Amino acid sequence: MIEQQLAIYLRLSQEDKQKEEQEESNSISNQRKLILEFIHGKPEFSGYRIQEFCDDGYSGTNMNRPDMQKLLEEIKKNRIACIIVKDMSRFSRDYIELGTYLNQIFPFMGIRFLSINDHYDSQEHEGSTIEIDTAFQTLLYDLYSKDISMKMKASFQTKCEKGEYVFGQIPLGYEKSKERKNEIVVNEREAEIVRFIFALASNGTSSTQIARKLYEEKIPTAMQIRHPEREMKKNLTWDANMVRRILNHRFYLGEMVYGKSKRERVGSKKGIAVPKQEWNIISNHHEPLVTPEVFAQVSSFRPEKSTKRKGKKHPLIGKIFCGGCGYSLNYKKTSNGKKPRYFWCRKHAILQIADCCTYFNAAILEEMILLMLNQELIKRGNIEKEEKTLEEYQKTQQKVLKNRWEEKKKQYSHVWEERKKLYESYRLGEMTAEEYRNRADELKENISFLEEDIQETEKEYEQRKEEYHQKKQDMKQIIRFLPMKELTEEMVDIFIKQINVYKGKRVEIEWNFRENRDSLPE
C-alpha cells in the first residue's frame, strides 16, 4: 500500500558468527553501516522511506527466515520499490532461487535490486538476464553453502567419534564440564533424583506411583530445575511417561548414541530417521548412574520392539483435554476389542484434582460430541439464513472503506509529488532553506498521518472482508457435512477448536467458527 519504500536486508548465519575472521566484515552492524553509507551517498534515494529487515542467526540456503518472510509479504503488497543488500549471499545462497528472484519475480514486480559488493544494480540490466559473472558468483555462493554444510557435518562426526558431547539437550543428572570442552560430568543434585527413581523402581514401585511420590515430596522436574525463571504451565509435574523415559534411557548406563537421523538436504531442518542397527554407540562414554543389573531389572527397553503408532489416529486426539487439570486426555484402545475404548486423565493419579475426568467411554463420548455438533450446525445454519440484512450491511461497509482507502491513496500520491517538487524548487533557489525545512516538515508529518490512516483503513477493510467470506465459508461447510453420522478428523478440525471433559461426564466445546462455548449436562 505504501509507496516509495526502500528495503535494506541484513543476514548473519550461525556459521558466520563462529568464524572470527569473518565477523568484522559480516556482522549485522557492519552490514547496516555499509548500506546506509551507500544510500546517503546516492541523492536518488533522498525521498525514500527506509525499512530494515534483519535475520540474525539464520542460514541463507532457504527462504524460511522470519524477516525474509516479512519482506516477501511487503513485496506481495507492492510496498517495496527497491531492495539493497551488502552482497547477494546475504539475500540467498541458493543459486536457483536467487536467479528466479533476480530474473523473474523482481522485474515483474517492478522492484529494483542492488548488491553493493557485487556491483550489481538490476536497473542497469533491465530487460535482460543477469550477466555471466554475476550468475557465476551466485553459483559460488550456493556451492560455498553446500561446502560449509559438508564441513560442519564432518566436524560434527569427528567430534562424536572422539567422544565429545556436541548435542544441545543433556539428560537429567548430567551437565557440561566447566573445565573440559564438550565433556559430560555428573550433576550431583540432579543425579540424586535419577538414582532415587531407579531405587524406587527396583523395589517394585510402578511408574505412576513413583511420579506421585516425586510430586508429593515436591521434587522438581528437569525443566523446573534448569529454567526456574520461566513461567511454568499450571500443574506442571512428574507423570508416568517422564519416569519411564528415565528408566528406559541407556545414557544412564554410560552410553552415548549418535547418528539417529540425518538432514534431508542442505539447509533443511527436516530430519530423516536412521535404522537402529546403523546408530553409532560409544560405551563407557561417561560416568553411569545405574548398574547394568538394576537397569535390566527395571527397564522395559527392548531393542526389537517398535514404538510406531499402529492404526489410524482417533479424530479427537489433539482436541480433547481434561477440564480439571488442563492436560490432554489419553486414549486407550484394547487390542482384543472385548473391553470398551475409553479416554482417561493421566495426571489425576498424581495431582488428585477433584474435577478431573478419570474415565470416559469413548463410544459414548463420540455420540455426545456428534449430537452437540449436529445441534450447533443446525442452529448456526438457521442463524445464517436470517442474516441477509447483515450481509448487505457488510457489503456496504466494505465499499465505503474501499472508497476511503482509494481517496487516501490519491492524497498520499499527491503529497509525495509535492515533496519531490519542493526539493526541486529548493535546488533551483526558488525558496530559502528555512522555507524548505518548514514546508518539508509539514509534508513529512502529513505523509506519516496518511500512512497510518491508509494502514488502518486497509486493516479494517481486510477484517470486514474476512468476516464476510468466513460466514460464507461456514455455511458451505455446514451444508457439506449435514447430516453428520460419524465423527471424522476433517470434520473435527474444521468445526471444533477444543473439547474440555470434566468429572460427571460434563463436556464443553469451544467452536472454531465463532466465540461461543456450549455444554451438555450429564
N, C-alpha and C positions, 0 to 999 in steps of 0.2 A: 504493500500500500504506500509506504513512504519512499519517495524518490530520492535520487542523488545520494545514496549511502555508499560509503567506501568501507569495504570489509578487509580487515587485516587478520590473517590466520597464523597462529603460533602453535608449534607442537614440539614436545620433547619426550622421547621414549625412555623407558627404564634402562635400556641398553646404553643410550646416550648419557644418562646420569651416571652409569657405572664407569664410563670412560673418562678419566680425569683430563686426558689430553684434549677431549672434545668439549668439555664443559664450558670452557671460556668462550668459544665461538657459538655454541649451540644452545646455551641457556636461554630460558624464556625472556629474561630481562634484556639480554643482548640482541635477541631477535626483534624484540619490541623497539629497542633503541635504533637499530639499523633501519627498520621500516619507517618509523616516524621521521627520522632524519631524511630519508628518501622522499617522503611525502611533503615535508616542509620545504624541500628544495625544488619542488615542482609547482609553479604558480597555477597550473591547470587544475590542481586538486584543492585550491583555496576555498571553493564553495561547497565542498563535500562535508557531510557529517560522517565521522569515523566511528565504526563499530568493531570491537575486538572480539575474536573467538579464539579460545585457548584450550588446548588439550595437553595437560602436563602429566606425563607418565603413560602415554598410550602409543602403541605401535602404529606405524604408517602402512602396514601391509593390508589393512582393510579399512573401510569407511565407518565401522561401528565404533565411533568415538562421540562422546556427549556433545561437545561444541561443534564438531563437524556436522552432526545431525541437525543442530540448531541452524548452522549456516545454510545447509541444504534446504531447510524449511523456509528460511528467509528468501532464498533464491527462487523457490517454487512460488512464493507470494509476490515475486517481482519487486523486491525491496532493495536488491543489491545491484549497483551499477558497475562496480569494479572490485576485484579481489587482488590483494598483494601479499606475497609470501617471501621469505628470505631465499629459499630455493625450492625447487619442485618436490624434493623428497619430504619437505615439511607437510605438503598437501597430501601426497600419496607416494608410496614406494612400489605400488603395483603398476607395472608398465602398461598393461592393457587398460586398466581402469583410468589411469591418468590421461592416456591418449583419447579415451572416449569423452572425457570432460573437455579437453582442450580442442578436439576436432569437431565434436558434435553438440554436446549439451550447452557449453558456454556461448558458442557462436549463435546457436538457435535462440537462446535466451537474451542475446544482445549484451552479454557480460564481458567486460574487459578483464584479462588475467595477466598479472605481472609477476615475474620471478626475478628478484634483484640480482642474485649471484649468478644466475644462468643467463642474464642479459636478454630475457625473453619478455616481449610485450605482444599480446595477441592482436593489438591494434595494427601492428606492422605486418601481420600475417593474415589479414582479413581476406576471406575467400579462398584460402589455401591451407593445406595441412601444415603441421609443424615441420621445421627444417630437419634435415637428417642428423645434424649434430645434437639438436635438442631431443629428438627421438632416441638417439643413441644414449644420451645422458640419462633419460628416464629408464631405459633398459638397464643401465648400470645400477641405478638406484634399486630396481627390482631384484637384480642378481645379488646386490650387496645385502639386501634384507634376507634373502634365502641363505647366503653365506653366513651371515650373523646367526641365523636360526640354527644352522647345522653346527656351527662352532659352539653355541650355547648348549645344544643337545649333547655334543661330545664332551664338553666340560662337565655337564651335569652327570653324565655316565661315568666319567673318570673319577669324580668326587665320590660318587656312590660306591664304586669299586674299591676305593681306598677306605671305605667305611665312614665317610663324612656324612653327617645328617644334614641334608640341604632342603628339607621339607618345611612347610610353614607350621602346621599344627603338630604339637607334641602331646603324646598321651599323658593322662593324669598320672602323677607320680614321678615325672621327669622334667628336666629343663635343660636349656643350652648352657654349656660351661662358660663361665666368665673368663677363664684363663686360656682355654684352648678352643680355637675356632671350629665350629661345626661338630663339636663333640657333645654327646648326651651324658648327663650325670643325674643322679637321683636327687629329687627334691623331697627331703625328709618329711616335711609337713604333709604333702600330698601322698607320699608313699605309705604313710601310716594308714590313710583311708583305704588305699588299694589292698594292703595286707589284711586290714580288718574285714574287707569284703570277702577275700579268699578264705579267711579263717572261718567266717560265718558259714560260707558255702560248704567248706569241708566238714562242718559239723551237721550238715543236712538241712540247713536253713534254705528255704526257697528264695528265688529272686524277688518275688513280691514282698516276702517277709523281711528280706534284707533292706529293700527300698524303704519299707515302713520304719524300720529301726533307725536307718540313717536320717529319715525325716524327723522322727521323734527326738533323736539326740541332737537335732539341729546341725548336722554335719553338712557343710556346703558342697555344692556340685563344682565341677571344674570351672564352669562359666562364672559362678559366684565368687570363687577364689581368685581367678585371674582378671576378672573385669568387674570389680565391686563398684566402679564409678558409673557403669551403665544402668539404665533404668530397666529393671528386670520385669519379666512377664508376671502377671498376677498368679500366685500359687505355683511359681516355678520350683520344682523339687525333683528328687530322685524318682525314677519309676523302674519297673522290672526290666524294660528294654535296655536302659542305661547300665544296669547292673550286669545283664547278660553280655553286653558288648565288652565290658571289662573282663569278665570270666572267660570269654572266648578269644581274647586278644593275645596273640602269641608274642607280641612285643614284650610282655611281662616275663617271658622266658629268656629274654636277652637277644631275640632275633630282630633283624631289620630286613624288611621286604621292599623292593623297588621294582619298577618296570611293570606295574599293574595295568597301565594304559599308555597310549601314545596319541600324539596330535593327528587330527585328520589331515591337515595341511598347514603350510606356513601361515602364521597369523591367525589361525583358527583357535578358538577357545574350547571347541568340542573335542572330547577325548574318546578314543576307541578302546574298549576293554580288550586286554590281552589274556589268553587262556592261562589258567593257574599253573599248568605244567611249564609255562615259559617265564614265570616270575623268577626274579633273582632274590635269593635268600642268603643273608650273612648270619651265621650262628655266632654266639659269644661276642656280639657286637657291643653290648653294654651290660651293666650290672643287672641281673634279673631280680625281680621282686618276689618270685614264687618258684618252687622246685618243680621239675617235670612231673613228679609223682602227684603233688597236690593239683597241678594244672589238669592232668589226665583224670583225676577223680571228680573235679567239679565242672570241667568244661564240656559243653555239648558240641564242640567243634568237630566236624567230620569233613575232611578234605574233599571227599567224593560227593558230598551232599549239595544239591543245587539250592540256591536261595532265590531263584527266579519265581516270580508270581505265575501261578498256573491258572488258566481260565480267564474269563472276562471280568473286568473290574465292576463292582456294584455301582449303579448310576448315582447313588447318594454319597459315595466316598468323595471327600473333599468339600462337601457342602454341609455335612451334618456334625453338630457339636453338642457337647453336654452343657445344658443350661446352668448347671450347678457350679462347675469349675472352669468352664470355658474351653476345655481341651476337646479335640476331635474324638468322636466315638470310634471304637474298633468294631470291625465286622467279623463275625465268626460263621463259617460255613462248614458243617461237618462233612467228612469225606464219604461216609456211608449213606448219607441222606436220610437216615432214620430220625435223628434229632433235629428239631427246628433250627433254622438260621436265626441269628439274633445280633443286635448291637449292644455294646456294653462300654461303660466308662472305665478306662484302665487306671485312672487316678483315684477312684473312690476308695480302694483298699488302703491307700496311703493317706490321702487328705481327709477322708471320712466326712465330707460335706453332705449335709442332710438332703439337699436338693438335687444331688447327682442322680443321673439315670443309670442305675446299676444293671438293668436288663430290659430289653425291649424286643419282642418277637418281630423279626424283620418283615415277615409276610403281612402282619397286622399294621406295622408302621407304613409299609408301602401303600396299603389300601387307604389309610388315613390321609397320607400326603396326596395320593391321586384324587381322592374326594375333595380335599381342600383346593387342589389345583384346578379341577373342573369347575367348582363353585366360583372361584376367583375369576377365572377366564370368562365364564358366562356373565358374571356381574360386570366385568371390565368391558365385555362386548356390548352390553346394554348401555353402559355409560358412553361409549364411543358413538353409538347411534344417536344419542341425544346431544352431541356436542357439535352439530353443524354450525350453529351460530358462533361458537368459539373459534371454529376453523376459519370462518370468513373474517373474523376479527384479527386472527393471527396473520392471514394473508395481507390484510390492510396494513397492519403494523410493519410487516416485512417491507412493503412497498414504501411506506413513509421513511423507514430507516435507510433504505437503499437510496432514495432521493436525497436525503440529508447527507449521506456519505458522498454521493456524486458532487453535490454542491460544495462540500468542504474540500474535496479534491481539486475542484476548479480554483477555489480560493487559495489553496496551498500552491498550486502551479503558478498562479498569478503573483503571489508573494515572492516565490523563488525567482521568477523572471525579473521582478522589480529589484531584488537583491543583486542579481547579476548586472543589471543596467546601472545600479547605484555605484558599483565598483568601477565600471567603465567611465561613468561621469566623474568620479573622483580622479581617476588616472588622467583624464583629459583636462583636469583643472577646473571643472565646472562648479566645484564646491570645495569648501575648506575641509581640513582634516576633522575639525570639531563637528561640522555639519554631517560629514560622512559617518563619524562614530555614533552620533546621536541617532541618526536615521537607521544605521546598521543594527544598533541595539534594539530599536523598536521592531524592526523586521525580524530579528532573531527571536525576540520574545513572542511575536505573532506566529512565527513558524513553530516554535515549541508548543504553543497553545493549540495550533491546528493539528500538529502531530498527535498530541494527546487526545484531542476531540475525535480525530479520524480513527485512532485505535479503539477508543471506547465505543464509537458507533459501529465499527466493524465487529467488535466482540459481541455487542448486543444483537446485531443483525444475525450473526452466526448462531447465537444462542436461540433466537426466535426460530430460525430456520431449522435448527436441530430438533427443537421441541415439536415443530410441525411434522417433520419427517419421522420422528420417533413414534408419534401417535399413529401415523400411517403404517409404520413397520410393525408396531404392536398388534394392530388389527389384522395385518396379513398373517402374522404368526398364530394369532388366536384362531382364525378361520382355518389355517393349515392343520392345526393339531386337534381341534374339537371334532367329535367327542374323543376323549382320551381313555384308552382301555388298559394301557400298560405303561409303566414308567420307563423312560429311556434316558440315556446320558445326555443326548442332544436336547431333549425336552427340558430336563432339569437345568442344564447350563443356560438355556435361553430365558427361562422364566424365574428361576429361584436364585437368590443371592446367598442365603444362608438359612439353615434349619437348626433351631435350638430345641433340644428334647430334655424334659425335666422328669423328676420322680413323679409318679402318679399318672404317667402316660400323657402328660401335657406337652403339646407340640406348638411351637411358634415358627412362622415362616416369614422371612424378610424377602419381599419380591424384588425382581430386577427392574420392572417397568415403572415403578413408582415408589415413593417413600411411604410405605404402608406396612403394618405388622398385624396379622390376624392370628388368632389362636383357636384351637379346637379343644374343648374340655374332654375329660376322660369319658 
